[in-house]
Amino acid sequence: MRENQTFNEMMVHVPLCTHKDPQNVLIVGAASQNLKNEASKHQTNVEFVDLQTLNSKNEKNIDVIILTDINLDEMVVANIKRVLKDDGLITFKTESFHKDEESLKKDLELVGENFWIAMPFRFGHDTAILASKKYHPTADIILQRSDLLNDLEYYSTEIHTSSFVFPASQHRALTGIAKR
């Protein structure tokens, strides 16, 4: 994972400010100290694990899963479904529309089969997807949490909301694939 403060803030704060009450969070993959610092700004139980640990978990008690550098496939999604609560959500990095439109669409379709909402969001030069079983990342943002975060370089409530906006042609190309 790159040492990139924008990445750290957006991968942590977008999902944790979207879920109504994230009590148990798994961050799967490489986690820099800066990413850990961002996670510590939330009043929640955060566990940093590798993919092997995710695969071995059996309890359905996780509210949010953040994949920092894990490529999503059917097996990873099956393991996520096994541990994620019924109102849980996930966030993971994907390819940008301009770099690899087909990979982005494939990732959206994969999570779209298992989640009510599957929306890409952009920040810096990165693209990620938030997939949720209940909470919408712009309609359900918890302002009491997002507005009160301190010592941020990039993330804000306004950036959170605007990161889900894509140019008209990309929006049309993703309509029917992204679940908004």
Residue pairs with C-beta under 8 A, 6 or more apart in sequence:
1 7
1 29
1 30
1 31
1 32
1 35
1 68
1 69
3 32
3 34
4 124
4 126
5 34
5 153
5 154
6 123
6 124
6 126
6 153
6 154
7 35
7 93
7 123
7 124
7 126
8 32
8 34
8 35
8 37
8 38
9 38
9 152
9 153
9 154
9 155
10 121
10 123
10 124
10 126
10 128
10 154
10 155
10 159
10 163
11 35
11 66
11 68
11 91
11 93
11 128
12 27
12 35
12 38
12 39
12 41
12 42
12 66
13 38
13 41
13 146
13 149
13 152
13 155
13 160
14 91
14 121
14 128
14 130
14 137
14 155
14 160
14 163
15 22
15 64
15 66
15 89
15 90
15 91
15 130
16 22
16 25
16 39
16 42
16 44
16 64
16 145
17 141
17 142
17 145
17 146
17 149
17 157
17 160
18 89
18 130
18 132
18 135
18 136
18 137
18 140
18 141
18 142
19 63
19 64
19 87
19 88
19 89
19 132
19 135
19 142
20 87
20 135
20 140
20 142
21 63
22 42
22 44
22 63
22 64
23 44
23 45
23 63
24 44
24 45
24 47
24 61
24 62
24 63
24 64
25 39
25 42
25 44
25 45
25 46
25 47
25 62
25 63
25 64
25 65
25 66
26 46
26 47
26 49
26 54
26 57
26 62
26 64
26 65
26 66
26 83
27 35
27 39
27 46
27 47
27 48
27 49
27 65
27 66
27 68
28 49
28 50
28 51
28 53
28 54
28 65
28 66
28 67
28 68
28 70
29 50
29 51
29 67
29 68
29 69
29 70
30 68
30 69
31 48
31 68
35 68
36 46
36 48
39 46
40 46
41 149
41 150
41 151
42 145
44 63
51 70
51 76
54 65
54 76
54 79
54 80
54 83
55 79
57 79
57 82
57 83
58 82
58 83
59 83
60 82
60 83
60 84
60 85
60 86
61 83
61 85
62 83
62 84
62 85
62 88
63 84
63 85
63 87
63 88
63 89
64 88
64 89
64 90
64 91
65 80
65 83
65 84
65 88
65 89
65 90
65 91
66 90
66 91
66 92
67 76
67 90
67 91
67 92
67 93
68 93
69 93
70 76
70 92
72 92
72 94
72 107
72 110
72 111
73 110
74 110
77 110
77 111
77 114
80 90
81 114
84 90
84 133
85 133
86 133
86 134
87 133
87 134
87 135
88 132
88 133
89 115
89 130
89 131
89 132
89 133
89 134
89 135
90 111
90 115
90 130
90 131
90 132
91 128
91 129
91 130
91 131
92 107
92 128
92 129
93 126
93 127
93 128
94 103
94 104
94 107
94 108
94 120
94 127
94 128
94 129
95 101
95 103
95 104
95 107
95 127
96 104
96 122
96 125
96 126
96 127
97 104
97 120
97 127
97 166
97 170
97 173
97 174
101 173
104 120
104 127
104 174
105 174
105 177
107 129
108 118
108 120
108 129
108 174
108 177
108 178
108 179
109 177
111 118
111 129
111 131
112 118
112 131
112 177
112 178
112 179
114 131
115 131
115 132
115 133
115 179
116 132
116 133
116 134
116 179
117 130
117 131
117 132
117 133
117 135
117 136
117 137
117 179
117 180
118 129
118 130
118 131
118 132
118 178
118 179
119 129
119 130
119 131
119 137
119 164
119 178
119 179
119 180
120 127
120 128
120 129
120 164
120 166
120 174
120 178
121 127
121 128
121 129
121 130
121 137
121 163
121 164
122 163
122 166
123 154
123 159
123 163
124 154
130 137
137 160
137 164
138 160
138 161
138 164
141 157
141 160
141 161
143 157
146 155
146 156
146 157
146 160
147 157
149 155
166 174
